[in-house]
Amino acid sequence: MMYSNSKVLGRSHIGDYVTLSANAYVINEDIPDNCMVFGQSPNLIIKKRVHGSD
């Protein structure tokens, strides 16, 4: 999911179930599955989503 004004440029690979916050800017980065991304390259904040036990 990409929120407003988020961008993915260059040779980037975005994993499954990733959320890019508003104004996130990803360039030439690999983002793993199940993460939330904040900020701008090269100073991205990548937080792994933690799911409760089912």
mmCIF entry with sequence, helices, sheets and N, C-alpha, C, O atoms, coordinates in Angstrom:
data_MODEL
# 
_entry.id   MODEL 
# 
_entity.id                         1 
_entity.type                       polymer 
_entity.pdbx_number_of_molecules   1 
# 
_entity_poly.entity_id                      1 
_entity_poly.type                           'polypeptide(L)' 
_entity_poly.nstd_linkage                   no 
_entity_poly.nstd_monomer                   no 
_entity_poly.pdbx_seq_one_letter_code       MMYSNSKVLGRSHIGDYVTLSANAYVINEDIPDNCMVFGQSPNLIIKKRVHGSD 
_entity_poly.pdbx_seq_one_letter_code_can   MMYSNSKVLGRSHIGDYVTLSANAYVINEDIPDNCMVFGQSPNLIIKKRVHGSD 
_entity_poly.pdbx_strand_id                 A 
# 
loop_
_entity_poly_seq.entity_id 
_entity_poly_seq.num 
_entity_poly_seq.mon_id 
_entity_poly_seq.hetero 
1 1  MET n 
1 2  MET n 
1 3  TYR n 
1 4  SER n 
1 5  ASN n 
1 6  SER n 
1 7  LYS n 
1 8  VAL n 
1 9  LEU n 
1 10 GLY n 
1 11 ARG n 
1 12 SER n 
1 13 HIS n 
1 14 ILE n 
1 15 GLY n 
1 16 ASP n 
1 17 TYR n 
1 18 VAL n 
1 19 THR n 
1 20 LEU n 
1 21 SER n 
1 22 ALA n 
1 23 ASN n 
1 24 ALA n 
1 25 TYR n 
1 26 VAL n 
1 27 ILE n 
1 28 ASN n 
1 29 GLU n 
1 30 ASP n 
1 31 ILE n 
1 32 PRO n 
1 33 ASP n 
1 34 ASN n 
1 35 CYS n 
1 36 MET n 
1 37 VAL n 
1 38 PHE n 
1 39 GLY n 
1 40 GLN n 
1 41 SER n 
1 42 PRO n 
1 43 ASN n 
1 44 LEU n 
1 45 ILE n 
1 46 ILE n 
1 47 LYS n 
1 48 LYS n 
1 49 ARG n 
1 50 VAL n 
1 51 HIS n 
1 52 GLY n 
1 53 SER n 
1 54 ASP n 
# 
_struct_asym.id          A 
_struct_asym.entity_id   1 
# 
loop_
_struct_sheet.id 
_struct_sheet.type 
_struct_sheet.number_strands 
_struct_sheet.details 
AA1 ? 2 ? 
AA2 ? 2 ? 
AA3 ? 3 ? 
# 
loop_
_struct_sheet_order.sheet_id 
_struct_sheet_order.range_id_1 
_struct_sheet_order.range_id_2 
_struct_sheet_order.offset 
_struct_sheet_order.sense 
AA1 1 2 ? parallel      
AA2 1 2 ? parallel      
AA3 1 2 ? parallel      
AA3 2 3 ? anti-parallel 
# 
loop_
_struct_sheet_range.sheet_id 
_struct_sheet_range.id 
_struct_sheet_range.beg_label_comp_id 
_struct_sheet_range.beg_label_asym_id 
_struct_sheet_range.beg_label_seq_id 
_struct_sheet_range.pdbx_beg_PDB_ins_code 
_struct_sheet_range.end_label_comp_id 
_struct_sheet_range.end_label_asym_id 
_struct_sheet_range.end_label_seq_id 
_struct_sheet_range.pdbx_end_PDB_ins_code 
_struct_sheet_range.beg_auth_comp_id 
_struct_sheet_range.beg_auth_asym_id 
_struct_sheet_range.beg_auth_seq_id 
_struct_sheet_range.end_auth_comp_id 
_struct_sheet_range.end_auth_asym_id 
_struct_sheet_range.end_auth_seq_id 
AA1 1 LYS A 7  ? LEU A 9  ? LYS A 7  LEU A 9  
AA1 2 TYR A 25 ? ILE A 27 ? TYR A 25 ILE A 27 
AA2 1 HIS A 13 ? ILE A 14 ? HIS A 13 ILE A 14 
AA2 2 ASP A 30 ? ILE A 31 ? ASP A 30 ILE A 31 
AA3 1 THR A 19 ? LEU A 20 ? THR A 19 LEU A 20 
AA3 2 CYS A 35 ? PHE A 38 ? CYS A 35 PHE A 38 
AA3 3 ILE A 45 ? LYS A 48 ? ILE A 45 LYS A 48 
# 
loop_
_atom_site.group_PDB 
_atom_site.id 
_atom_site.type_symbol 
_atom_site.label_atom_id 
_atom_site.label_alt_id 
_atom_site.label_comp_id 
_atom_site.label_asym_id 
_atom_site.label_entity_id 
_atom_site.label_seq_id 
_atom_site.pdbx_PDB_ins_code 
_atom_site.Cartn_x 
_atom_site.Cartn_y 
_atom_site.Cartn_z 
_atom_site.occupancy 
_atom_site.B_iso_or_equiv 
_atom_site.pdbx_formal_charge 
_atom_site.auth_seq_id 
_atom_site.auth_comp_id 
_atom_site.auth_asym_id 
_atom_site.auth_atom_id 
_atom_site.pdbx_PDB_model_num 
ATOM 1   N N  . MET A 1 1  ? 0.855  -1.157  0.000  1.00 0.00 ? 1  MET A N  1 
ATOM 2   C CA . MET A 1 1  ? 0.000  0.000   0.000  1.00 0.00 ? 1  MET A CA 1 
ATOM 3   C C  . MET A 1 1  ? 0.906  1.227   0.000  1.00 0.00 ? 1  MET A C  1 
ATOM 4   O O  . MET A 1 1  ? 1.881  1.304   0.747  1.00 0.00 ? 1  MET A O  1 
ATOM 5   N N  . MET A 1 2  ? 0.565  2.159   -0.837 1.00 0.00 ? 2  MET A N  1 
ATOM 6   C CA . MET A 1 2  ? 1.326  3.409   -0.916 1.00 0.00 ? 2  MET A CA 1 
ATOM 7   C C  . MET A 1 2  ? 0.404  4.571   -0.561 1.00 0.00 ? 2  MET A C  1 
ATOM 8   O O  . MET A 1 2  ? -0.631 4.780   -1.195 1.00 0.00 ? 2  MET A O  1 
ATOM 9   N N  . TYR A 1 3  ? 0.796  5.316   0.460  1.00 0.00 ? 3  TYR A N  1 
ATOM 10  C CA . TYR A 1 3  ? 0.021  6.481   0.840  1.00 0.00 ? 3  TYR A CA 1 
ATOM 11  C C  . TYR A 1 3  ? 0.449  7.698   0.026  1.00 0.00 ? 3  TYR A C  1 
ATOM 12  O O  . TYR A 1 3  ? 1.405  7.630   -0.747 1.00 0.00 ? 3  TYR A O  1 
ATOM 13  N N  . SER A 1 4  ? -0.253 8.799   0.200  1.00 0.00 ? 4  SER A N  1 
ATOM 14  C CA . SER A 1 4  ? -0.070 9.975   -0.647 1.00 0.00 ? 4  SER A CA 1 
ATOM 15  C C  . SER A 1 4  ? 1.379  10.451  -0.712 1.00 0.00 ? 4  SER A C  1 
ATOM 16  O O  . SER A 1 4  ? 2.088  10.510  0.293  1.00 0.00 ? 4  SER A O  1 
ATOM 17  N N  . ASN A 1 5  ? 1.782  10.780  -1.911 1.00 0.00 ? 5  ASN A N  1 
ATOM 18  C CA . ASN A 1 5  ? 3.092  11.348  -2.221 1.00 0.00 ? 5  ASN A CA 1 
ATOM 19  C C  . ASN A 1 5  ? 4.269  10.405  -1.925 1.00 0.00 ? 5  ASN A C  1 
ATOM 20  O O  . ASN A 1 5  ? 5.410  10.861  -1.850 1.00 0.00 ? 5  ASN A O  1 
ATOM 21  N N  . SER A 1 6  ? 4.013  9.105   -1.756 1.00 0.00 ? 6  SER A N  1 
ATOM 22  C CA . SER A 1 6  ? 5.127  8.156   -1.607 1.00 0.00 ? 6  SER A CA 1 
ATOM 23  C C  . SER A 1 6  ? 5.650  7.812   -2.999 1.00 0.00 ? 6  SER A C  1 
ATOM 24  O O  . SER A 1 6  ? 4.904  7.834   -3.978 1.00 0.00 ? 6  SER A O  1 
ATOM 25  N N  . LYS A 1 7  ? 6.955  7.491   -3.073 1.00 0.00 ? 7  LYS A N  1 
ATOM 26  C CA . LYS A 1 7  ? 7.594  7.249   -4.362 1.00 0.00 ? 7  LYS A CA 1 
ATOM 27  C C  . LYS A 1 7  ? 8.526  6.055   -4.263 1.00 0.00 ? 7  LYS A C  1 
ATOM 28  O O  . LYS A 1 7  ? 9.170  5.842   -3.235 1.00 0.00 ? 7  LYS A O  1 
ATOM 29  N N  . VAL A 1 8  ? 8.596  5.266   -5.350 1.00 0.00 ? 8  VAL A N  1 
ATOM 30  C CA . VAL A 1 8  ? 9.551  4.167   -5.476 1.00 0.00 ? 8  VAL A CA 1 
ATOM 31  C C  . VAL A 1 8  ? 10.259 4.372   -6.797 1.00 0.00 ? 8  VAL A C  1 
ATOM 32  O O  . VAL A 1 8  ? 9.625  4.361   -7.853 1.00 0.00 ? 8  VAL A O  1 
ATOM 33  N N  . LEU A 1 9  ? 11.579 4.561   -6.749 1.00 0.00 ? 9  LEU A N  1 
ATOM 34  C CA . LEU A 1 9  ? 12.353 4.857   -7.950 1.00 0.00 ? 9  LEU A CA 1 
ATOM 35  C C  . LEU A 1 9  ? 13.569 3.943   -8.044 1.00 0.00 ? 9  LEU A C  1 
ATOM 36  O O  . LEU A 1 9  ? 14.018 3.375   -7.049 1.00 0.00 ? 9  LEU A O  1 
ATOM 37  N N  . GLY A 1 10 ? 14.088 3.814   -9.253 1.00 0.00 ? 10 GLY A N  1 
ATOM 38  C CA . GLY A 1 10 ? 15.328 3.078   -9.475 1.00 0.00 ? 10 GLY A CA 1 
ATOM 39  C C  . GLY A 1 10 ? 15.152 1.580   -9.382 1.00 0.00 ? 10 GLY A C  1 
ATOM 40  O O  . GLY A 1 10 ? 14.070 1.049   -9.634 1.00 0.00 ? 10 GLY A O  1 
ATOM 41  N N  . ARG A 1 11 ? 16.221 0.909   -9.019 1.00 0.00 ? 11 ARG A N  1 
ATOM 42  C CA . ARG A 1 11 ? 16.245 -0.551  -8.935 1.00 0.00 ? 11 ARG A CA 1 
ATOM 43  C C  . ARG A 1 11 ? 15.826 -0.988  -7.531 1.00 0.00 ? 11 ARG A C  1 
ATOM 44  O O  . ARG A 1 11 ? 16.637 -1.481  -6.747 1.00 0.00 ? 11 ARG A O  1 
ATOM 45  N N  . SER A 1 12 ? 14.560 -0.797  -7.241 1.00 0.00 ? 12 SER A N  1 
ATOM 46  C CA . SER A 1 12 ? 14.019 -1.141  -5.925 1.00 0.00 ? 12 SER A CA 1 
ATOM 47  C C  . SER A 1 12 ? 13.208 -2.421  -6.022 1.00 0.00 ? 12 SER A C  1 
ATOM 48  O O  . SER A 1 12 ? 12.572 -2.687  -7.042 1.00 0.00 ? 12 SER A O  1 
ATOM 49  N N  . HIS A 1 13 ? 13.232 -3.205  -4.963 1.00 0.00 ? 13 HIS A N  1 
ATOM 50  C CA . HIS A 1 13 ? 12.371 -4.380  -4.854 1.00 0.00 ? 13 HIS A CA 1 
ATOM 51  C C  . HIS A 1 13 ? 11.567 -4.224  -3.572 1.00 0.00 ? 13 HIS A C  1 
ATOM 52  O O  . HIS A 1 13 ? 12.126 -4.135  -2.479 1.00 0.00 ? 13 HIS A O  1 
ATOM 53  N N  . ILE A 1 14 ? 10.244 -4.193  -3.722 1.00 0.00 ? 14 ILE A N  1 
ATOM 54  C CA . ILE A 1 14 ? 9.347  -4.030  -2.587 1.00 0.00 ? 14 ILE A CA 1 
ATOM 55  C C  . ILE A 1 14 ? 8.695  -5.381  -2.316 1.00 0.00 ? 14 ILE A C  1 
ATOM 56  O O  . ILE A 1 14 ? 8.073  -5.961  -3.206 1.00 0.00 ? 14 ILE A O  1 
ATOM 57  N N  . GLY A 1 15 ? 8.836  -5.885  -1.091 1.00 0.00 ? 15 GLY A N  1 
ATOM 58  C CA . GLY A 1 15 ? 8.286  -7.188  -0.727 1.00 0.00 ? 15 GLY A CA 1 
ATOM 59  C C  . GLY A 1 15 ? 6.770  -7.167  -0.617 1.00 0.00 ? 15 GLY A C  1 
ATOM 60  O O  . GLY A 1 15 ? 6.126  -6.150  -0.876 1.00 0.00 ? 15 GLY A O  1 
ATOM 61  N N  . ASP A 1 16 ? 6.216  -8.301  -0.232 1.00 0.00 ? 16 ASP A N  1 
ATOM 62  C CA . ASP A 1 16 ? 4.773  -8.453  -0.056 1.00 0.00 ? 16 ASP A CA 1 
ATOM 63  C C  . ASP A 1 16 ? 4.327  -7.814  1.257  1.00 0.00 ? 16 ASP A C  1 
ATOM 64  O O  . ASP A 1 16 ? 5.073  -7.797  2.235  1.00 0.00 ? 16 ASP A O  1 
ATOM 65  N N  . TYR A 1 17 ? 3.111  -7.293  1.267  1.00 0.00 ? 17 TYR A N  1 
ATOM 66  C CA . TYR A 1 17 ? 2.485  -6.718  2.457  1.00 0.00 ? 17 TYR A CA 1 
ATOM 67  C C  . TYR A 1 17 ? 3.320  -5.595  3.071  1.00 0.00 ? 17 TYR A C  1 
ATOM 68  O O  . TYR A 1 17 ? 3.534  -5.547  4.282  1.00 0.00 ? 17 TYR A O  1 
ATOM 69  N N  . VAL A 1 18 ? 3.783  -4.698  2.209  1.00 0.00 ? 18 VAL A N  1 
ATOM 70  C CA . VAL A 1 18 ? 4.568  -3.540  2.638  1.00 0.00 ? 18 VAL A CA 1 
ATOM 71  C C  . VAL A 1 18 ? 3.689  -2.298  2.576  1.00 0.00 ? 18 VAL A C  1 
ATOM 72  O O  . VAL A 1 18 ? 2.909  -2.130  1.639  1.00 0.00 ? 18 VAL A O  1 
ATOM 73  N N  . THR A 1 19 ? 3.817  -1.432  3.570  1.00 0.00 ? 19 THR A N  1 
ATOM 74  C CA . THR A 1 19 ? 3.122  -0.148  3.590  1.00 0.00 ? 19 THR A CA 1 
ATOM 75  C C  . THR A 1 19 ? 4.154  0.964   3.518  1.00 0.00 ? 19 THR A C  1 
ATOM 76  O O  . THR A 1 19 ? 5.066  1.035   4.342  1.00 0.00 ? 19 THR A O  1 
ATOM 77  N N  . LEU A 1 20 ? 4.004  1.835   2.521  1.00 0.00 ? 20 LEU A N  1 
ATOM 78  C CA . LEU A 1 20 ? 4.853  3.017   2.403  1.00 0.00 ? 20 LEU A CA 1 
ATOM 79  C C  . LEU A 1 20 ? 4.068  4.201   2.950  1.00 0.00 ? 20 LEU A C  1 
ATOM 80  O O  . LEU A 1 20 ? 2.995  4.529   2.442  1.00 0.00 ? 20 LEU A O  1 
ATOM 81  N N  . SER A 1 21 ? 4.597  4.834   3.974  1.00 0.00 ? 21 SER A N  1 
ATOM 82  C CA . SER A 1 21 ? 3.889  5.949   4.601  1.00 0.00 ? 21 SER A CA 1 
ATOM 83  C C  . SER A 1 21 ? 3.820  7.147   3.657  1.00 0.00 ? 21 SER A C  1 
ATOM 84  O O  . SER A 1 21 ? 4.496  7.185   2.629  1.00 0.00 ? 21 SER A O  1 
ATOM 85  N N  . ALA A 1 22 ? 2.996  8.117   4.023  1.00 0.00 ? 22 ALA A N  1 
ATOM 86  C CA . ALA A 1 22 ? 2.904  9.350   3.241  1.00 0.00 ? 22 ALA A CA 1 
ATOM 87  C C  . ALA A 1 22 ? 4.281  10.000  3.171  1.00 0.00 ? 22 ALA A C  1 
ATOM 88  O O  . ALA A 1 22 ? 4.986  10.085  4.177  1.00 0.00 ? 22 ALA A O  1 
ATOM 89  N N  . ASN A 1 23 ? 4.654  10.451  1.996  1.00 0.00 ? 23 ASN A N  1 
ATOM 90  C CA . ASN A 1 23 ? 5.929  11.127  1.727  1.00 0.00 ? 23 ASN A CA 1 
ATOM 91  C C  . ASN A 1 23 ? 7.153  10.221  1.824  1.00 0.00 ? 23 ASN A C  1 
ATOM 92  O O  . ASN A 1 23 ? 8.276  10.725  1.842  1.00 0.00 ? 23 ASN A O  1 
ATOM 93  N N  . ALA A 1 24 ? 6.975  8.903   1.889  1.00 0.00 ? 24 ALA A N  1 
ATOM 94  C CA . ALA A 1 24 ? 8.133  8.002   1.878  1.00 0.00 ? 24 ALA A CA 1 
ATOM 95  C C  . ALA A 1 24 ? 8.751  8.037   0.485  1.00 0.00 ? 24 ALA A C  1 
ATOM 96  O O  . ALA A 1 24 ? 8.041  8.112   -0.517 1.00 0.00 ? 24 ALA A O  1 
ATOM 97  N N  . TYR A 1 25 ? 10.078 7.983   0.433  1.00 0.00 ? 25 TYR A N  1 
ATOM 98  C CA . TYR A 1 25 ? 10.817 8.094   -0.817 1.00 0.00 ? 25 TYR A CA 1 
ATOM 99  C C  . TYR A 1 25 ? 11.854 6.980   -0.835 1.00 0.00 ? 25 TYR A C  1 
ATOM 100 O O  . TYR A 1 25 ? 12.847 7.042   -0.111 1.00 0.00 ? 25 TYR A O  1 
ATOM 101 N N  . VAL A 1 26 ? 11.623 5.955   -1.665 1.00 0.00 ? 26 VAL A N  1 
ATOM 102 C CA . VAL A 1 26 ? 12.499 4.788   -1.729 1.00 0.00 ? 26 VAL A CA 1 
ATOM 103 C C  . VAL A 1 26 ? 13.217 4.797   -3.072 1.00 0.00 ? 26 VAL A C  1 
ATOM 104 O O  . VAL A 1 26 ? 12.571 4.797   -4.120 1.00 0.00 ? 26 VAL A O  1 
ATOM 105 N N  . ILE A 1 27 ? 14.536 4.804   -3.048 1.00 0.00 ? 27 ILE A N  1 
ATOM 106 C CA . ILE A 1 27 ? 15.304 4.756   -4.294 1.00 0.00 ? 27 ILE A CA 1 
ATOM 107 C C  . ILE A 1 27 ? 16.430 3.739   -4.137 1.00 0.00 ? 27 ILE A C  1 
ATOM 108 O O  . ILE A 1 27 ? 17.225 3.806   -3.200 1.00 0.00 ? 27 ILE A O  1 
ATOM 109 N N  . ASN A 1 28 ? 16.479 2.796   -5.079 1.00 0.00 ? 28 ASN A N  1 
ATOM 110 C CA . ASN A 1 28 ? 17.509 1.755   -5.122 1.00 0.00 ? 28 ASN A CA 1 
ATOM 111 C C  . ASN A 1 28 ? 17.640 1.008   -3.801 1.00 0.00 ? 28 ASN A C  1 
ATOM 112 O O  . ASN A 1 28 ? 18.754 0.779   -3.328 1.00 0.00 ? 28 ASN A O  1 
ATOM 113 N N  . GLU A 1 29 ? 16.523 0.629   -3.204 1.00 0.00 ? 29 GLU A N  1 
ATOM 114 C CA . GLU A 1 29 ? 16.515 -0.096  -1.923 1.00 0.00 ? 29 GLU A CA 1 
ATOM 115 C C  . GLU A 1 29 ? 15.688 -1.365  -2.072 1.00 0.00 ? 29 GLU A C  1 
ATOM 116 O O  . GLU A 1 29 ? 14.757 -1.413  -2.876 1.00 0.00 ? 29 GLU A O  1 
ATOM 117 N N  . ASP A 1 30 ? 16.024 -2.379  -1.306 1.00 0.00 ? 30 ASP A N  1 
ATOM 118 C CA . ASP A 1 30 ? 15.224 -3.594  -1.209 1.00 0.00 ? 30 ASP A CA 1 
ATOM 119 C C  . ASP A 1 30 ? 14.492 -3.564  0.123  1.00 0.00 ? 30 ASP A C  1 
ATOM 120 O O  . ASP A 1 30 ? 15.112 -3.436  1.178  1.00 0.00 ? 30 ASP A O  1 
ATOM 121 N N  . ILE A 1 31 ? 13.178 -3.681  0.069  1.00 0.00 ? 31 ILE A N  1 
ATOM 122 C CA . ILE A 1 31 ? 12.351 -3.652  1.263  1.00 0.00 ? 31 ILE A CA 1 
ATOM 123 C C  . ILE A 1 31 ? 11.811 -5.070  1.489  1.00 0.00 ? 31 ILE A C  1 
ATOM 124 O O  . ILE A 1 31 ? 11.163 -5.625  0.601  1.00 0.00 ? 31 ILE A O  1 
ATOM 125 N N  . PRO A 1 32 ? 12.065 -5.664  2.658  1.00 0.00 ? 32 PRO A N  1 
ATOM 126 C CA . PRO A 1 32 ? 11.594 -7.028  2.912  1.00 0.00 ? 32 PRO A CA 1 
ATOM 127 C C  . PRO A 1 32 ? 10.074 -7.087  3.097  1.00 0.00 ? 32 PRO A C  1 
ATOM 128 O O  . PRO A 1 32 ? 9.413  -6.058  3.234  1.00 0.00 ? 32 PRO A O  1 
ATOM 129 N N  . ASP A 1 33 ? 9.540  -8.299  3.097  1.00 0.00 ? 33 ASP A N  1 
ATOM 130 C CA . ASP A 1 33 ? 8.109  -8.520  3.309  1.00 0.00 ? 33 ASP A CA 1 
ATOM 131 C C  . ASP A 1 33 ? 7.670  -8.030  4.682  1.00 0.00 ? 33 ASP A C  1 
ATOM 132 O O  . ASP A 1 33 ? 8.474  -7.929  5.609  1.00 0.00 ? 33 ASP A O  1 
ATOM 133 N N  . ASN A 1 34 ? 6.370  -7.725  4.796  1.00 0.00 ? 34 ASN A N  1 
ATOM 134 C CA . ASN A 1 34 ? 5.723  -7.406  6.084  1.00 0.00 ? 34 ASN A CA 1 
ATOM 135 C C  . ASN A 1 34 ? 6.379  -6.258  6.834  1.00 0.00 ? 34 ASN A C  1 
ATOM 136 O O  . ASN A 1 34 ? 6.697  -6.391  8.016  1.00 0.00 ? 34 ASN A O  1 
ATOM 137 N N  . CYS A 1 35 ? 6.585  -5.128  6.156  1.00 0.00 ? 35 CYS A N  1 
ATOM 138 C CA . CYS A 1 35 ? 7.227  -3.978  6.793  1.00 0.00 ? 35 CYS A CA 1 
ATOM 139 C C  . CYS A 1 35 ? 6.421  -2.702  6.573  1.00 0.00 ? 35 CYS A C  1 
ATOM 140 O O  . CYS A 1 35 ? 5.586  -2.603  5.674  1.00 0.00 ? 35 CYS A O  1 
ATOM 141 N N  . MET A 1 36 ? 6.711  -1.739  7.430  1.00 0.00 ? 36 MET A N  1 
ATOM 142 C CA . MET A 1 36 ? 6.219  -0.380  7.256  1.00 0.00 ? 36 MET A CA 1 
ATOM 143 C C  . MET A 1 36 ? 7.439  0.495   7.020  1.00 0.00 ? 36 MET A C  1 
ATOM 144 O O  . MET A 1 36 ? 8.448  0.364   7.714  1.00 0.00 ? 36 MET A O  1 
ATOM 145 N N  . VAL A 1 37 ? 7.347  1.395   6.034  1.00 0.00 ? 37 VAL A N  1 
ATOM 146 C CA . VAL A 1 37 ? 8.496  2.214   5.636  1.00 0.00 ? 37 VAL A CA 1 
ATOM 147 C C  . VAL A 1 37 ? 8.167  3.683   5.839  1.00 0.00 ? 37 VAL A C  1 
ATOM 148 O O  . VAL A 1 37 ? 7.117  4.167   5.416  1.00 0.00 ? 37 VAL A O  1 
ATOM 149 N N  . PHE A 1 38 ? 9.095  4.391   6.501  1.00 0.00 ? 38 PHE A N  1 
ATOM 150 C CA . PHE A 1 38 ? 8.957  5.819   6.756  1.00 0.00 ? 38 PHE A CA 1 
ATOM 151 C C  . PHE A 1 38 ? 10.227 6.520   6.300  1.00 0.00 ? 38 PHE A C  1 
ATOM 152 O O  . PHE A 1 38 ? 11.293 5.906   6.283  1.00 0.00 ? 38 PHE A O  1 
ATOM 153 N N  . GLY A 1 39 ? 10.137 7.783   5.934  1.00 0.00 ? 39 GLY A N  1 
ATOM 154 C CA . GLY A 1 39 ? 11.317 8.584   5.631  1.00 0.00 ? 39 GLY A CA 1 
ATOM 155 C C  . GLY A 1 39 ? 11.739 8.531   4.179  1.00 0.00 ? 39 GLY A C  1 
ATOM 156 O O  . GLY A 1 39 ? 10.966 8.149   3.300  1.00 0.00 ? 39 GLY A O  1 
ATOM 157 N N  . GLN A 1 40 ? 12.987 8.924   3.944  1.00 0.00 ? 40 GLN A N  1 
ATOM 158 C CA . GLN A 1 40 ? 13.518 9.045   2.588  1.00 0.00 ? 40 GLN A CA 1 
ATOM 159 C C  . GLN A 1 40 ? 14.881 8.383   2.497  1.00 0.00 ? 40 GLN A C  1 
ATOM 160 O O  . GLN A 1 40 ? 15.682 8.443   3.430  1.00 0.00 ? 40 GLN A O  1 
ATOM 161 N N  . SER A 1 41 ? 15.135 7.744   1.346  1.00 0.00 ? 41 SER A N  1 
ATOM 162 C CA . SER A 1 41 ? 16.449 7.129   1.115  1.00 0.00 ? 41 SER A CA 1 
ATOM 163 C C  . SER A 1 41 ? 17.503 8.211   1.168  1.00 0.00 ? 41 SER A C  1 
ATOM 164 O O  . SER A 1 41 ? 17.246 9.318   0.695  1.00 0.00 ? 41 SER A O  1 
ATOM 165 N N  . PRO A 1 42 ? 18.658 7.956   1.709  1.00 0.00 ? 42 PRO A N  1 
ATOM 166 C CA . PRO A 1 42 ? 19.158 6.697   2.271  1.00 0.00 ? 42 PRO A CA 1 
ATOM 167 C C  . PRO A 1 42 ? 18.874 6.538   3.761  1.00 0.00 ? 42 PRO A C  1 
ATOM 168 O O  . PRO A 1 42 ? 19.430 5.638   4.391  1.00 0.00 ? 42 PRO A O  1 
ATOM 169 N N  . ASN A 1 43 ? 18.034 7.377   4.338  1.00 0.00 ? 43 ASN A N  1 
ATOM 170 C CA . ASN A 1 43 ? 17.748 7.340   5.777  1.00 0.00 ? 43 ASN A CA 1 
ATOM 171 C C  . ASN A 1 43 ? 16.365 6.777   6.072  1.00 0.00 ? 43 ASN A C  1 
ATOM 172 O O  . ASN A 1 43 ? 15.608 7.353   6.853  1.00 0.00 ? 43 ASN A O  1 
ATOM 173 N N  . LEU A 1 44 ? 16.038 5.653   5.447  1.00 0.00 ? 44 LEU A N  1 
ATOM 174 C CA . LEU A 1 44 ? 14.729 5.047   5.654  1.00 0.00 ? 44 LEU A CA 1 
ATOM 175 C C  . LEU A 1 44 ? 14.616 4.429   7.039  1.00 0.00 ? 44 LEU A C  1 
ATOM 176 O O  . LEU A 1 44 ? 15.597 3.954   7.612  1.00 0.00 ? 44 LEU A O  1 
ATOM 177 N N  . ILE A 1 45 ? 13.402 4.448   7.559  1.00 0.00 ? 45 ILE A N  1 
ATOM 178 C CA . ILE A 1 45 ? 13.083 3.724   8.779  1.00 0.00 ? 45 ILE A CA 1 
ATOM 179 C C  . ILE A 1 45 ? 12.180 2.576   8.344  1.00 0.00 ? 45 ILE A C  1 
ATOM 180 O O  . ILE A 1 45 ? 11.080 2.796   7.838  1.00 0.00 ? 45 ILE A O  1 
ATOM 181 N N  . ILE A 1 46 ? 12.653 1.354   8.545  1.00 0.00 ? 46 ILE A N  1 
ATOM 182 C CA . ILE A 1 46 ? 11.906 0.168   8.133  1.00 0.00 ? 46 ILE A CA 1 
ATOM 183 C C  . ILE A 1 46 ? 11.552 -0.605  9.395  1.00 0.00 ? 46 ILE A C  1 
ATOM 184 O O  . ILE A 1 46 ? 12.430 -1.084  10.112 1.00 0.00 ? 46 ILE A O  1 
ATOM 185 N N  . LYS A 1 47 ? 10.255 -0.720  9.656  1.00 0.00 ? 47 LYS A N  1 
ATOM 186 C CA . LYS A 1 47 ? 9.793  -1.421  10.855 1.00 0.00 ? 47 LYS A CA 1 
ATOM 187 C C  . LYS A 1 47 ? 9.083  -2.701  10.429 1.00 0.00 ? 47 LYS A C  1 
ATOM 188 O O  . LYS A 1 47 ? 8.158  -2.676  9.618  1.00 0.00 ? 47 LYS A O  1 
ATOM 189 N N  . LYS A 1 48 ? 9.528  -3.808  10.986 1.00 0.00 ? 48 LYS A N  1 
ATOM 190 C CA . LYS A 1 48 ? 8.915  -5.105  10.715 1.00 0.00 ? 48 LYS A CA 1 
ATOM 191 C C  . LYS A 1 48 ? 7.580  -5.176  11.436 1.00 0.00 ? 48 LYS A C  1 
ATOM 192 O O  . LYS A 1 48 ? 7.486  -4.823  12.611 1.00 0.00 ? 48 LYS A O  1 
ATOM 193 N N  . ARG A 1 49 ? 6.547  -5.634  10.736 1.00 0.00 ? 49 ARG A N  1 
ATOM 194 C CA . ARG A 1 49 ? 5.251  -5.805  11.376 1.00 0.00 ? 49 ARG A CA 1 
ATOM 195 C C  . ARG A 1 49 ? 5.276  -7.066  12.218 1.00 0.00 ? 49 ARG A C  1 
ATOM 196 O O  . ARG A 1 49 ? 5.765  -8.107  11.780 1.00 0.00 ? 49 ARG A O  1 
ATOM 197 N N  . VAL A 1 50 ? 4.750  -6.966  13.425 1.00 0.00 ? 50 VAL A N  1 
ATOM 198 C CA . VAL A 1 50 ? 4.667  -8.114  14.321 1.00 0.00 ? 50 VAL A CA 1 
ATOM 199 C C  . VAL A 1 50 ? 3.213  -8.524  14.419 1.00 0.00 ? 50 VAL A C  1 
ATOM 200 O O  . VAL A 1 50 ? 2.357  -7.733  14.814 1.00 0.00 ? 50 VAL A O  1 
ATOM 201 N N  . HIS A 1 51 ? 2.944  -9.756  14.060 1.00 0.00 ? 51 HIS A N  1 
ATOM 202 C CA . HIS A 1 51 ? 1.579  -10.272 14.125 1.00 0.00 ? 51 HIS A CA 1 
ATOM 203 C C  . HIS A 1 51 ? 1.404  -11.082 15.398 1.00 0.00 ? 51 HIS A C  1 
ATOM 204 O O  . HIS A 1 51 ? 2.310  -11.807 15.810 1.00 0.00 ? 51 HIS A O  1 
ATOM 205 N N  . GLY A 1 52 ? 0.237  -10.957 16.023 1.00 0.00 ? 52 GLY A N  1 
ATOM 206 C CA . GLY A 1 52 ? -0.048 -11.751 17.218 1.00 0.00 ? 52 GLY A CA 1 
ATOM 207 C C  . GLY A 1 52 ? -0.208 -13.220 16.860 1.00 0.00 ? 52 GLY A C  1 
ATOM 208 O O  . GLY A 1 52 ? -0.446 -13.557 15.700 1.00 0.00 ? 52 GLY A O  1 
ATOM 209 N N  . SER A 1 53 ? -0.082 -14.075 17.829 1.00 0.00 ? 53 SER A N  1 
ATOM 210 C CA . SER A 1 53 ? -0.226 -15.514 17.552 1.00 0.00 ? 53 SER A CA 1 
ATOM 211 C C  . SER A 1 53 ? -1.692 -15.811 17.275 1.00 0.00 ? 53 SER A C  1 
ATOM 212 O O  . SER A 1 53 ? -2.589 -15.276 17.926 1.00 0.00 ? 53 SER A O  1 
ATOM 213 N N  . ASP A 1 54 ? -1.909 -16.672 16.300 1.00 0.00 ? 54 ASP A N  1 
ATOM 214 C CA . ASP A 1 54 ? -3.280 -17.023 15.878 1.00 0.00 ? 54 ASP A CA 1 
ATOM 215 C C  . ASP A 1 54 ? -3.687 -18.359 16.434 1.00 0.00 ? 54 ASP A C  1 
ATOM 216 O O  . ASP A 1 54 ? -4.803 -18.817 16.186 1.00 0.00 ? 54 ASP A O  1 
# 
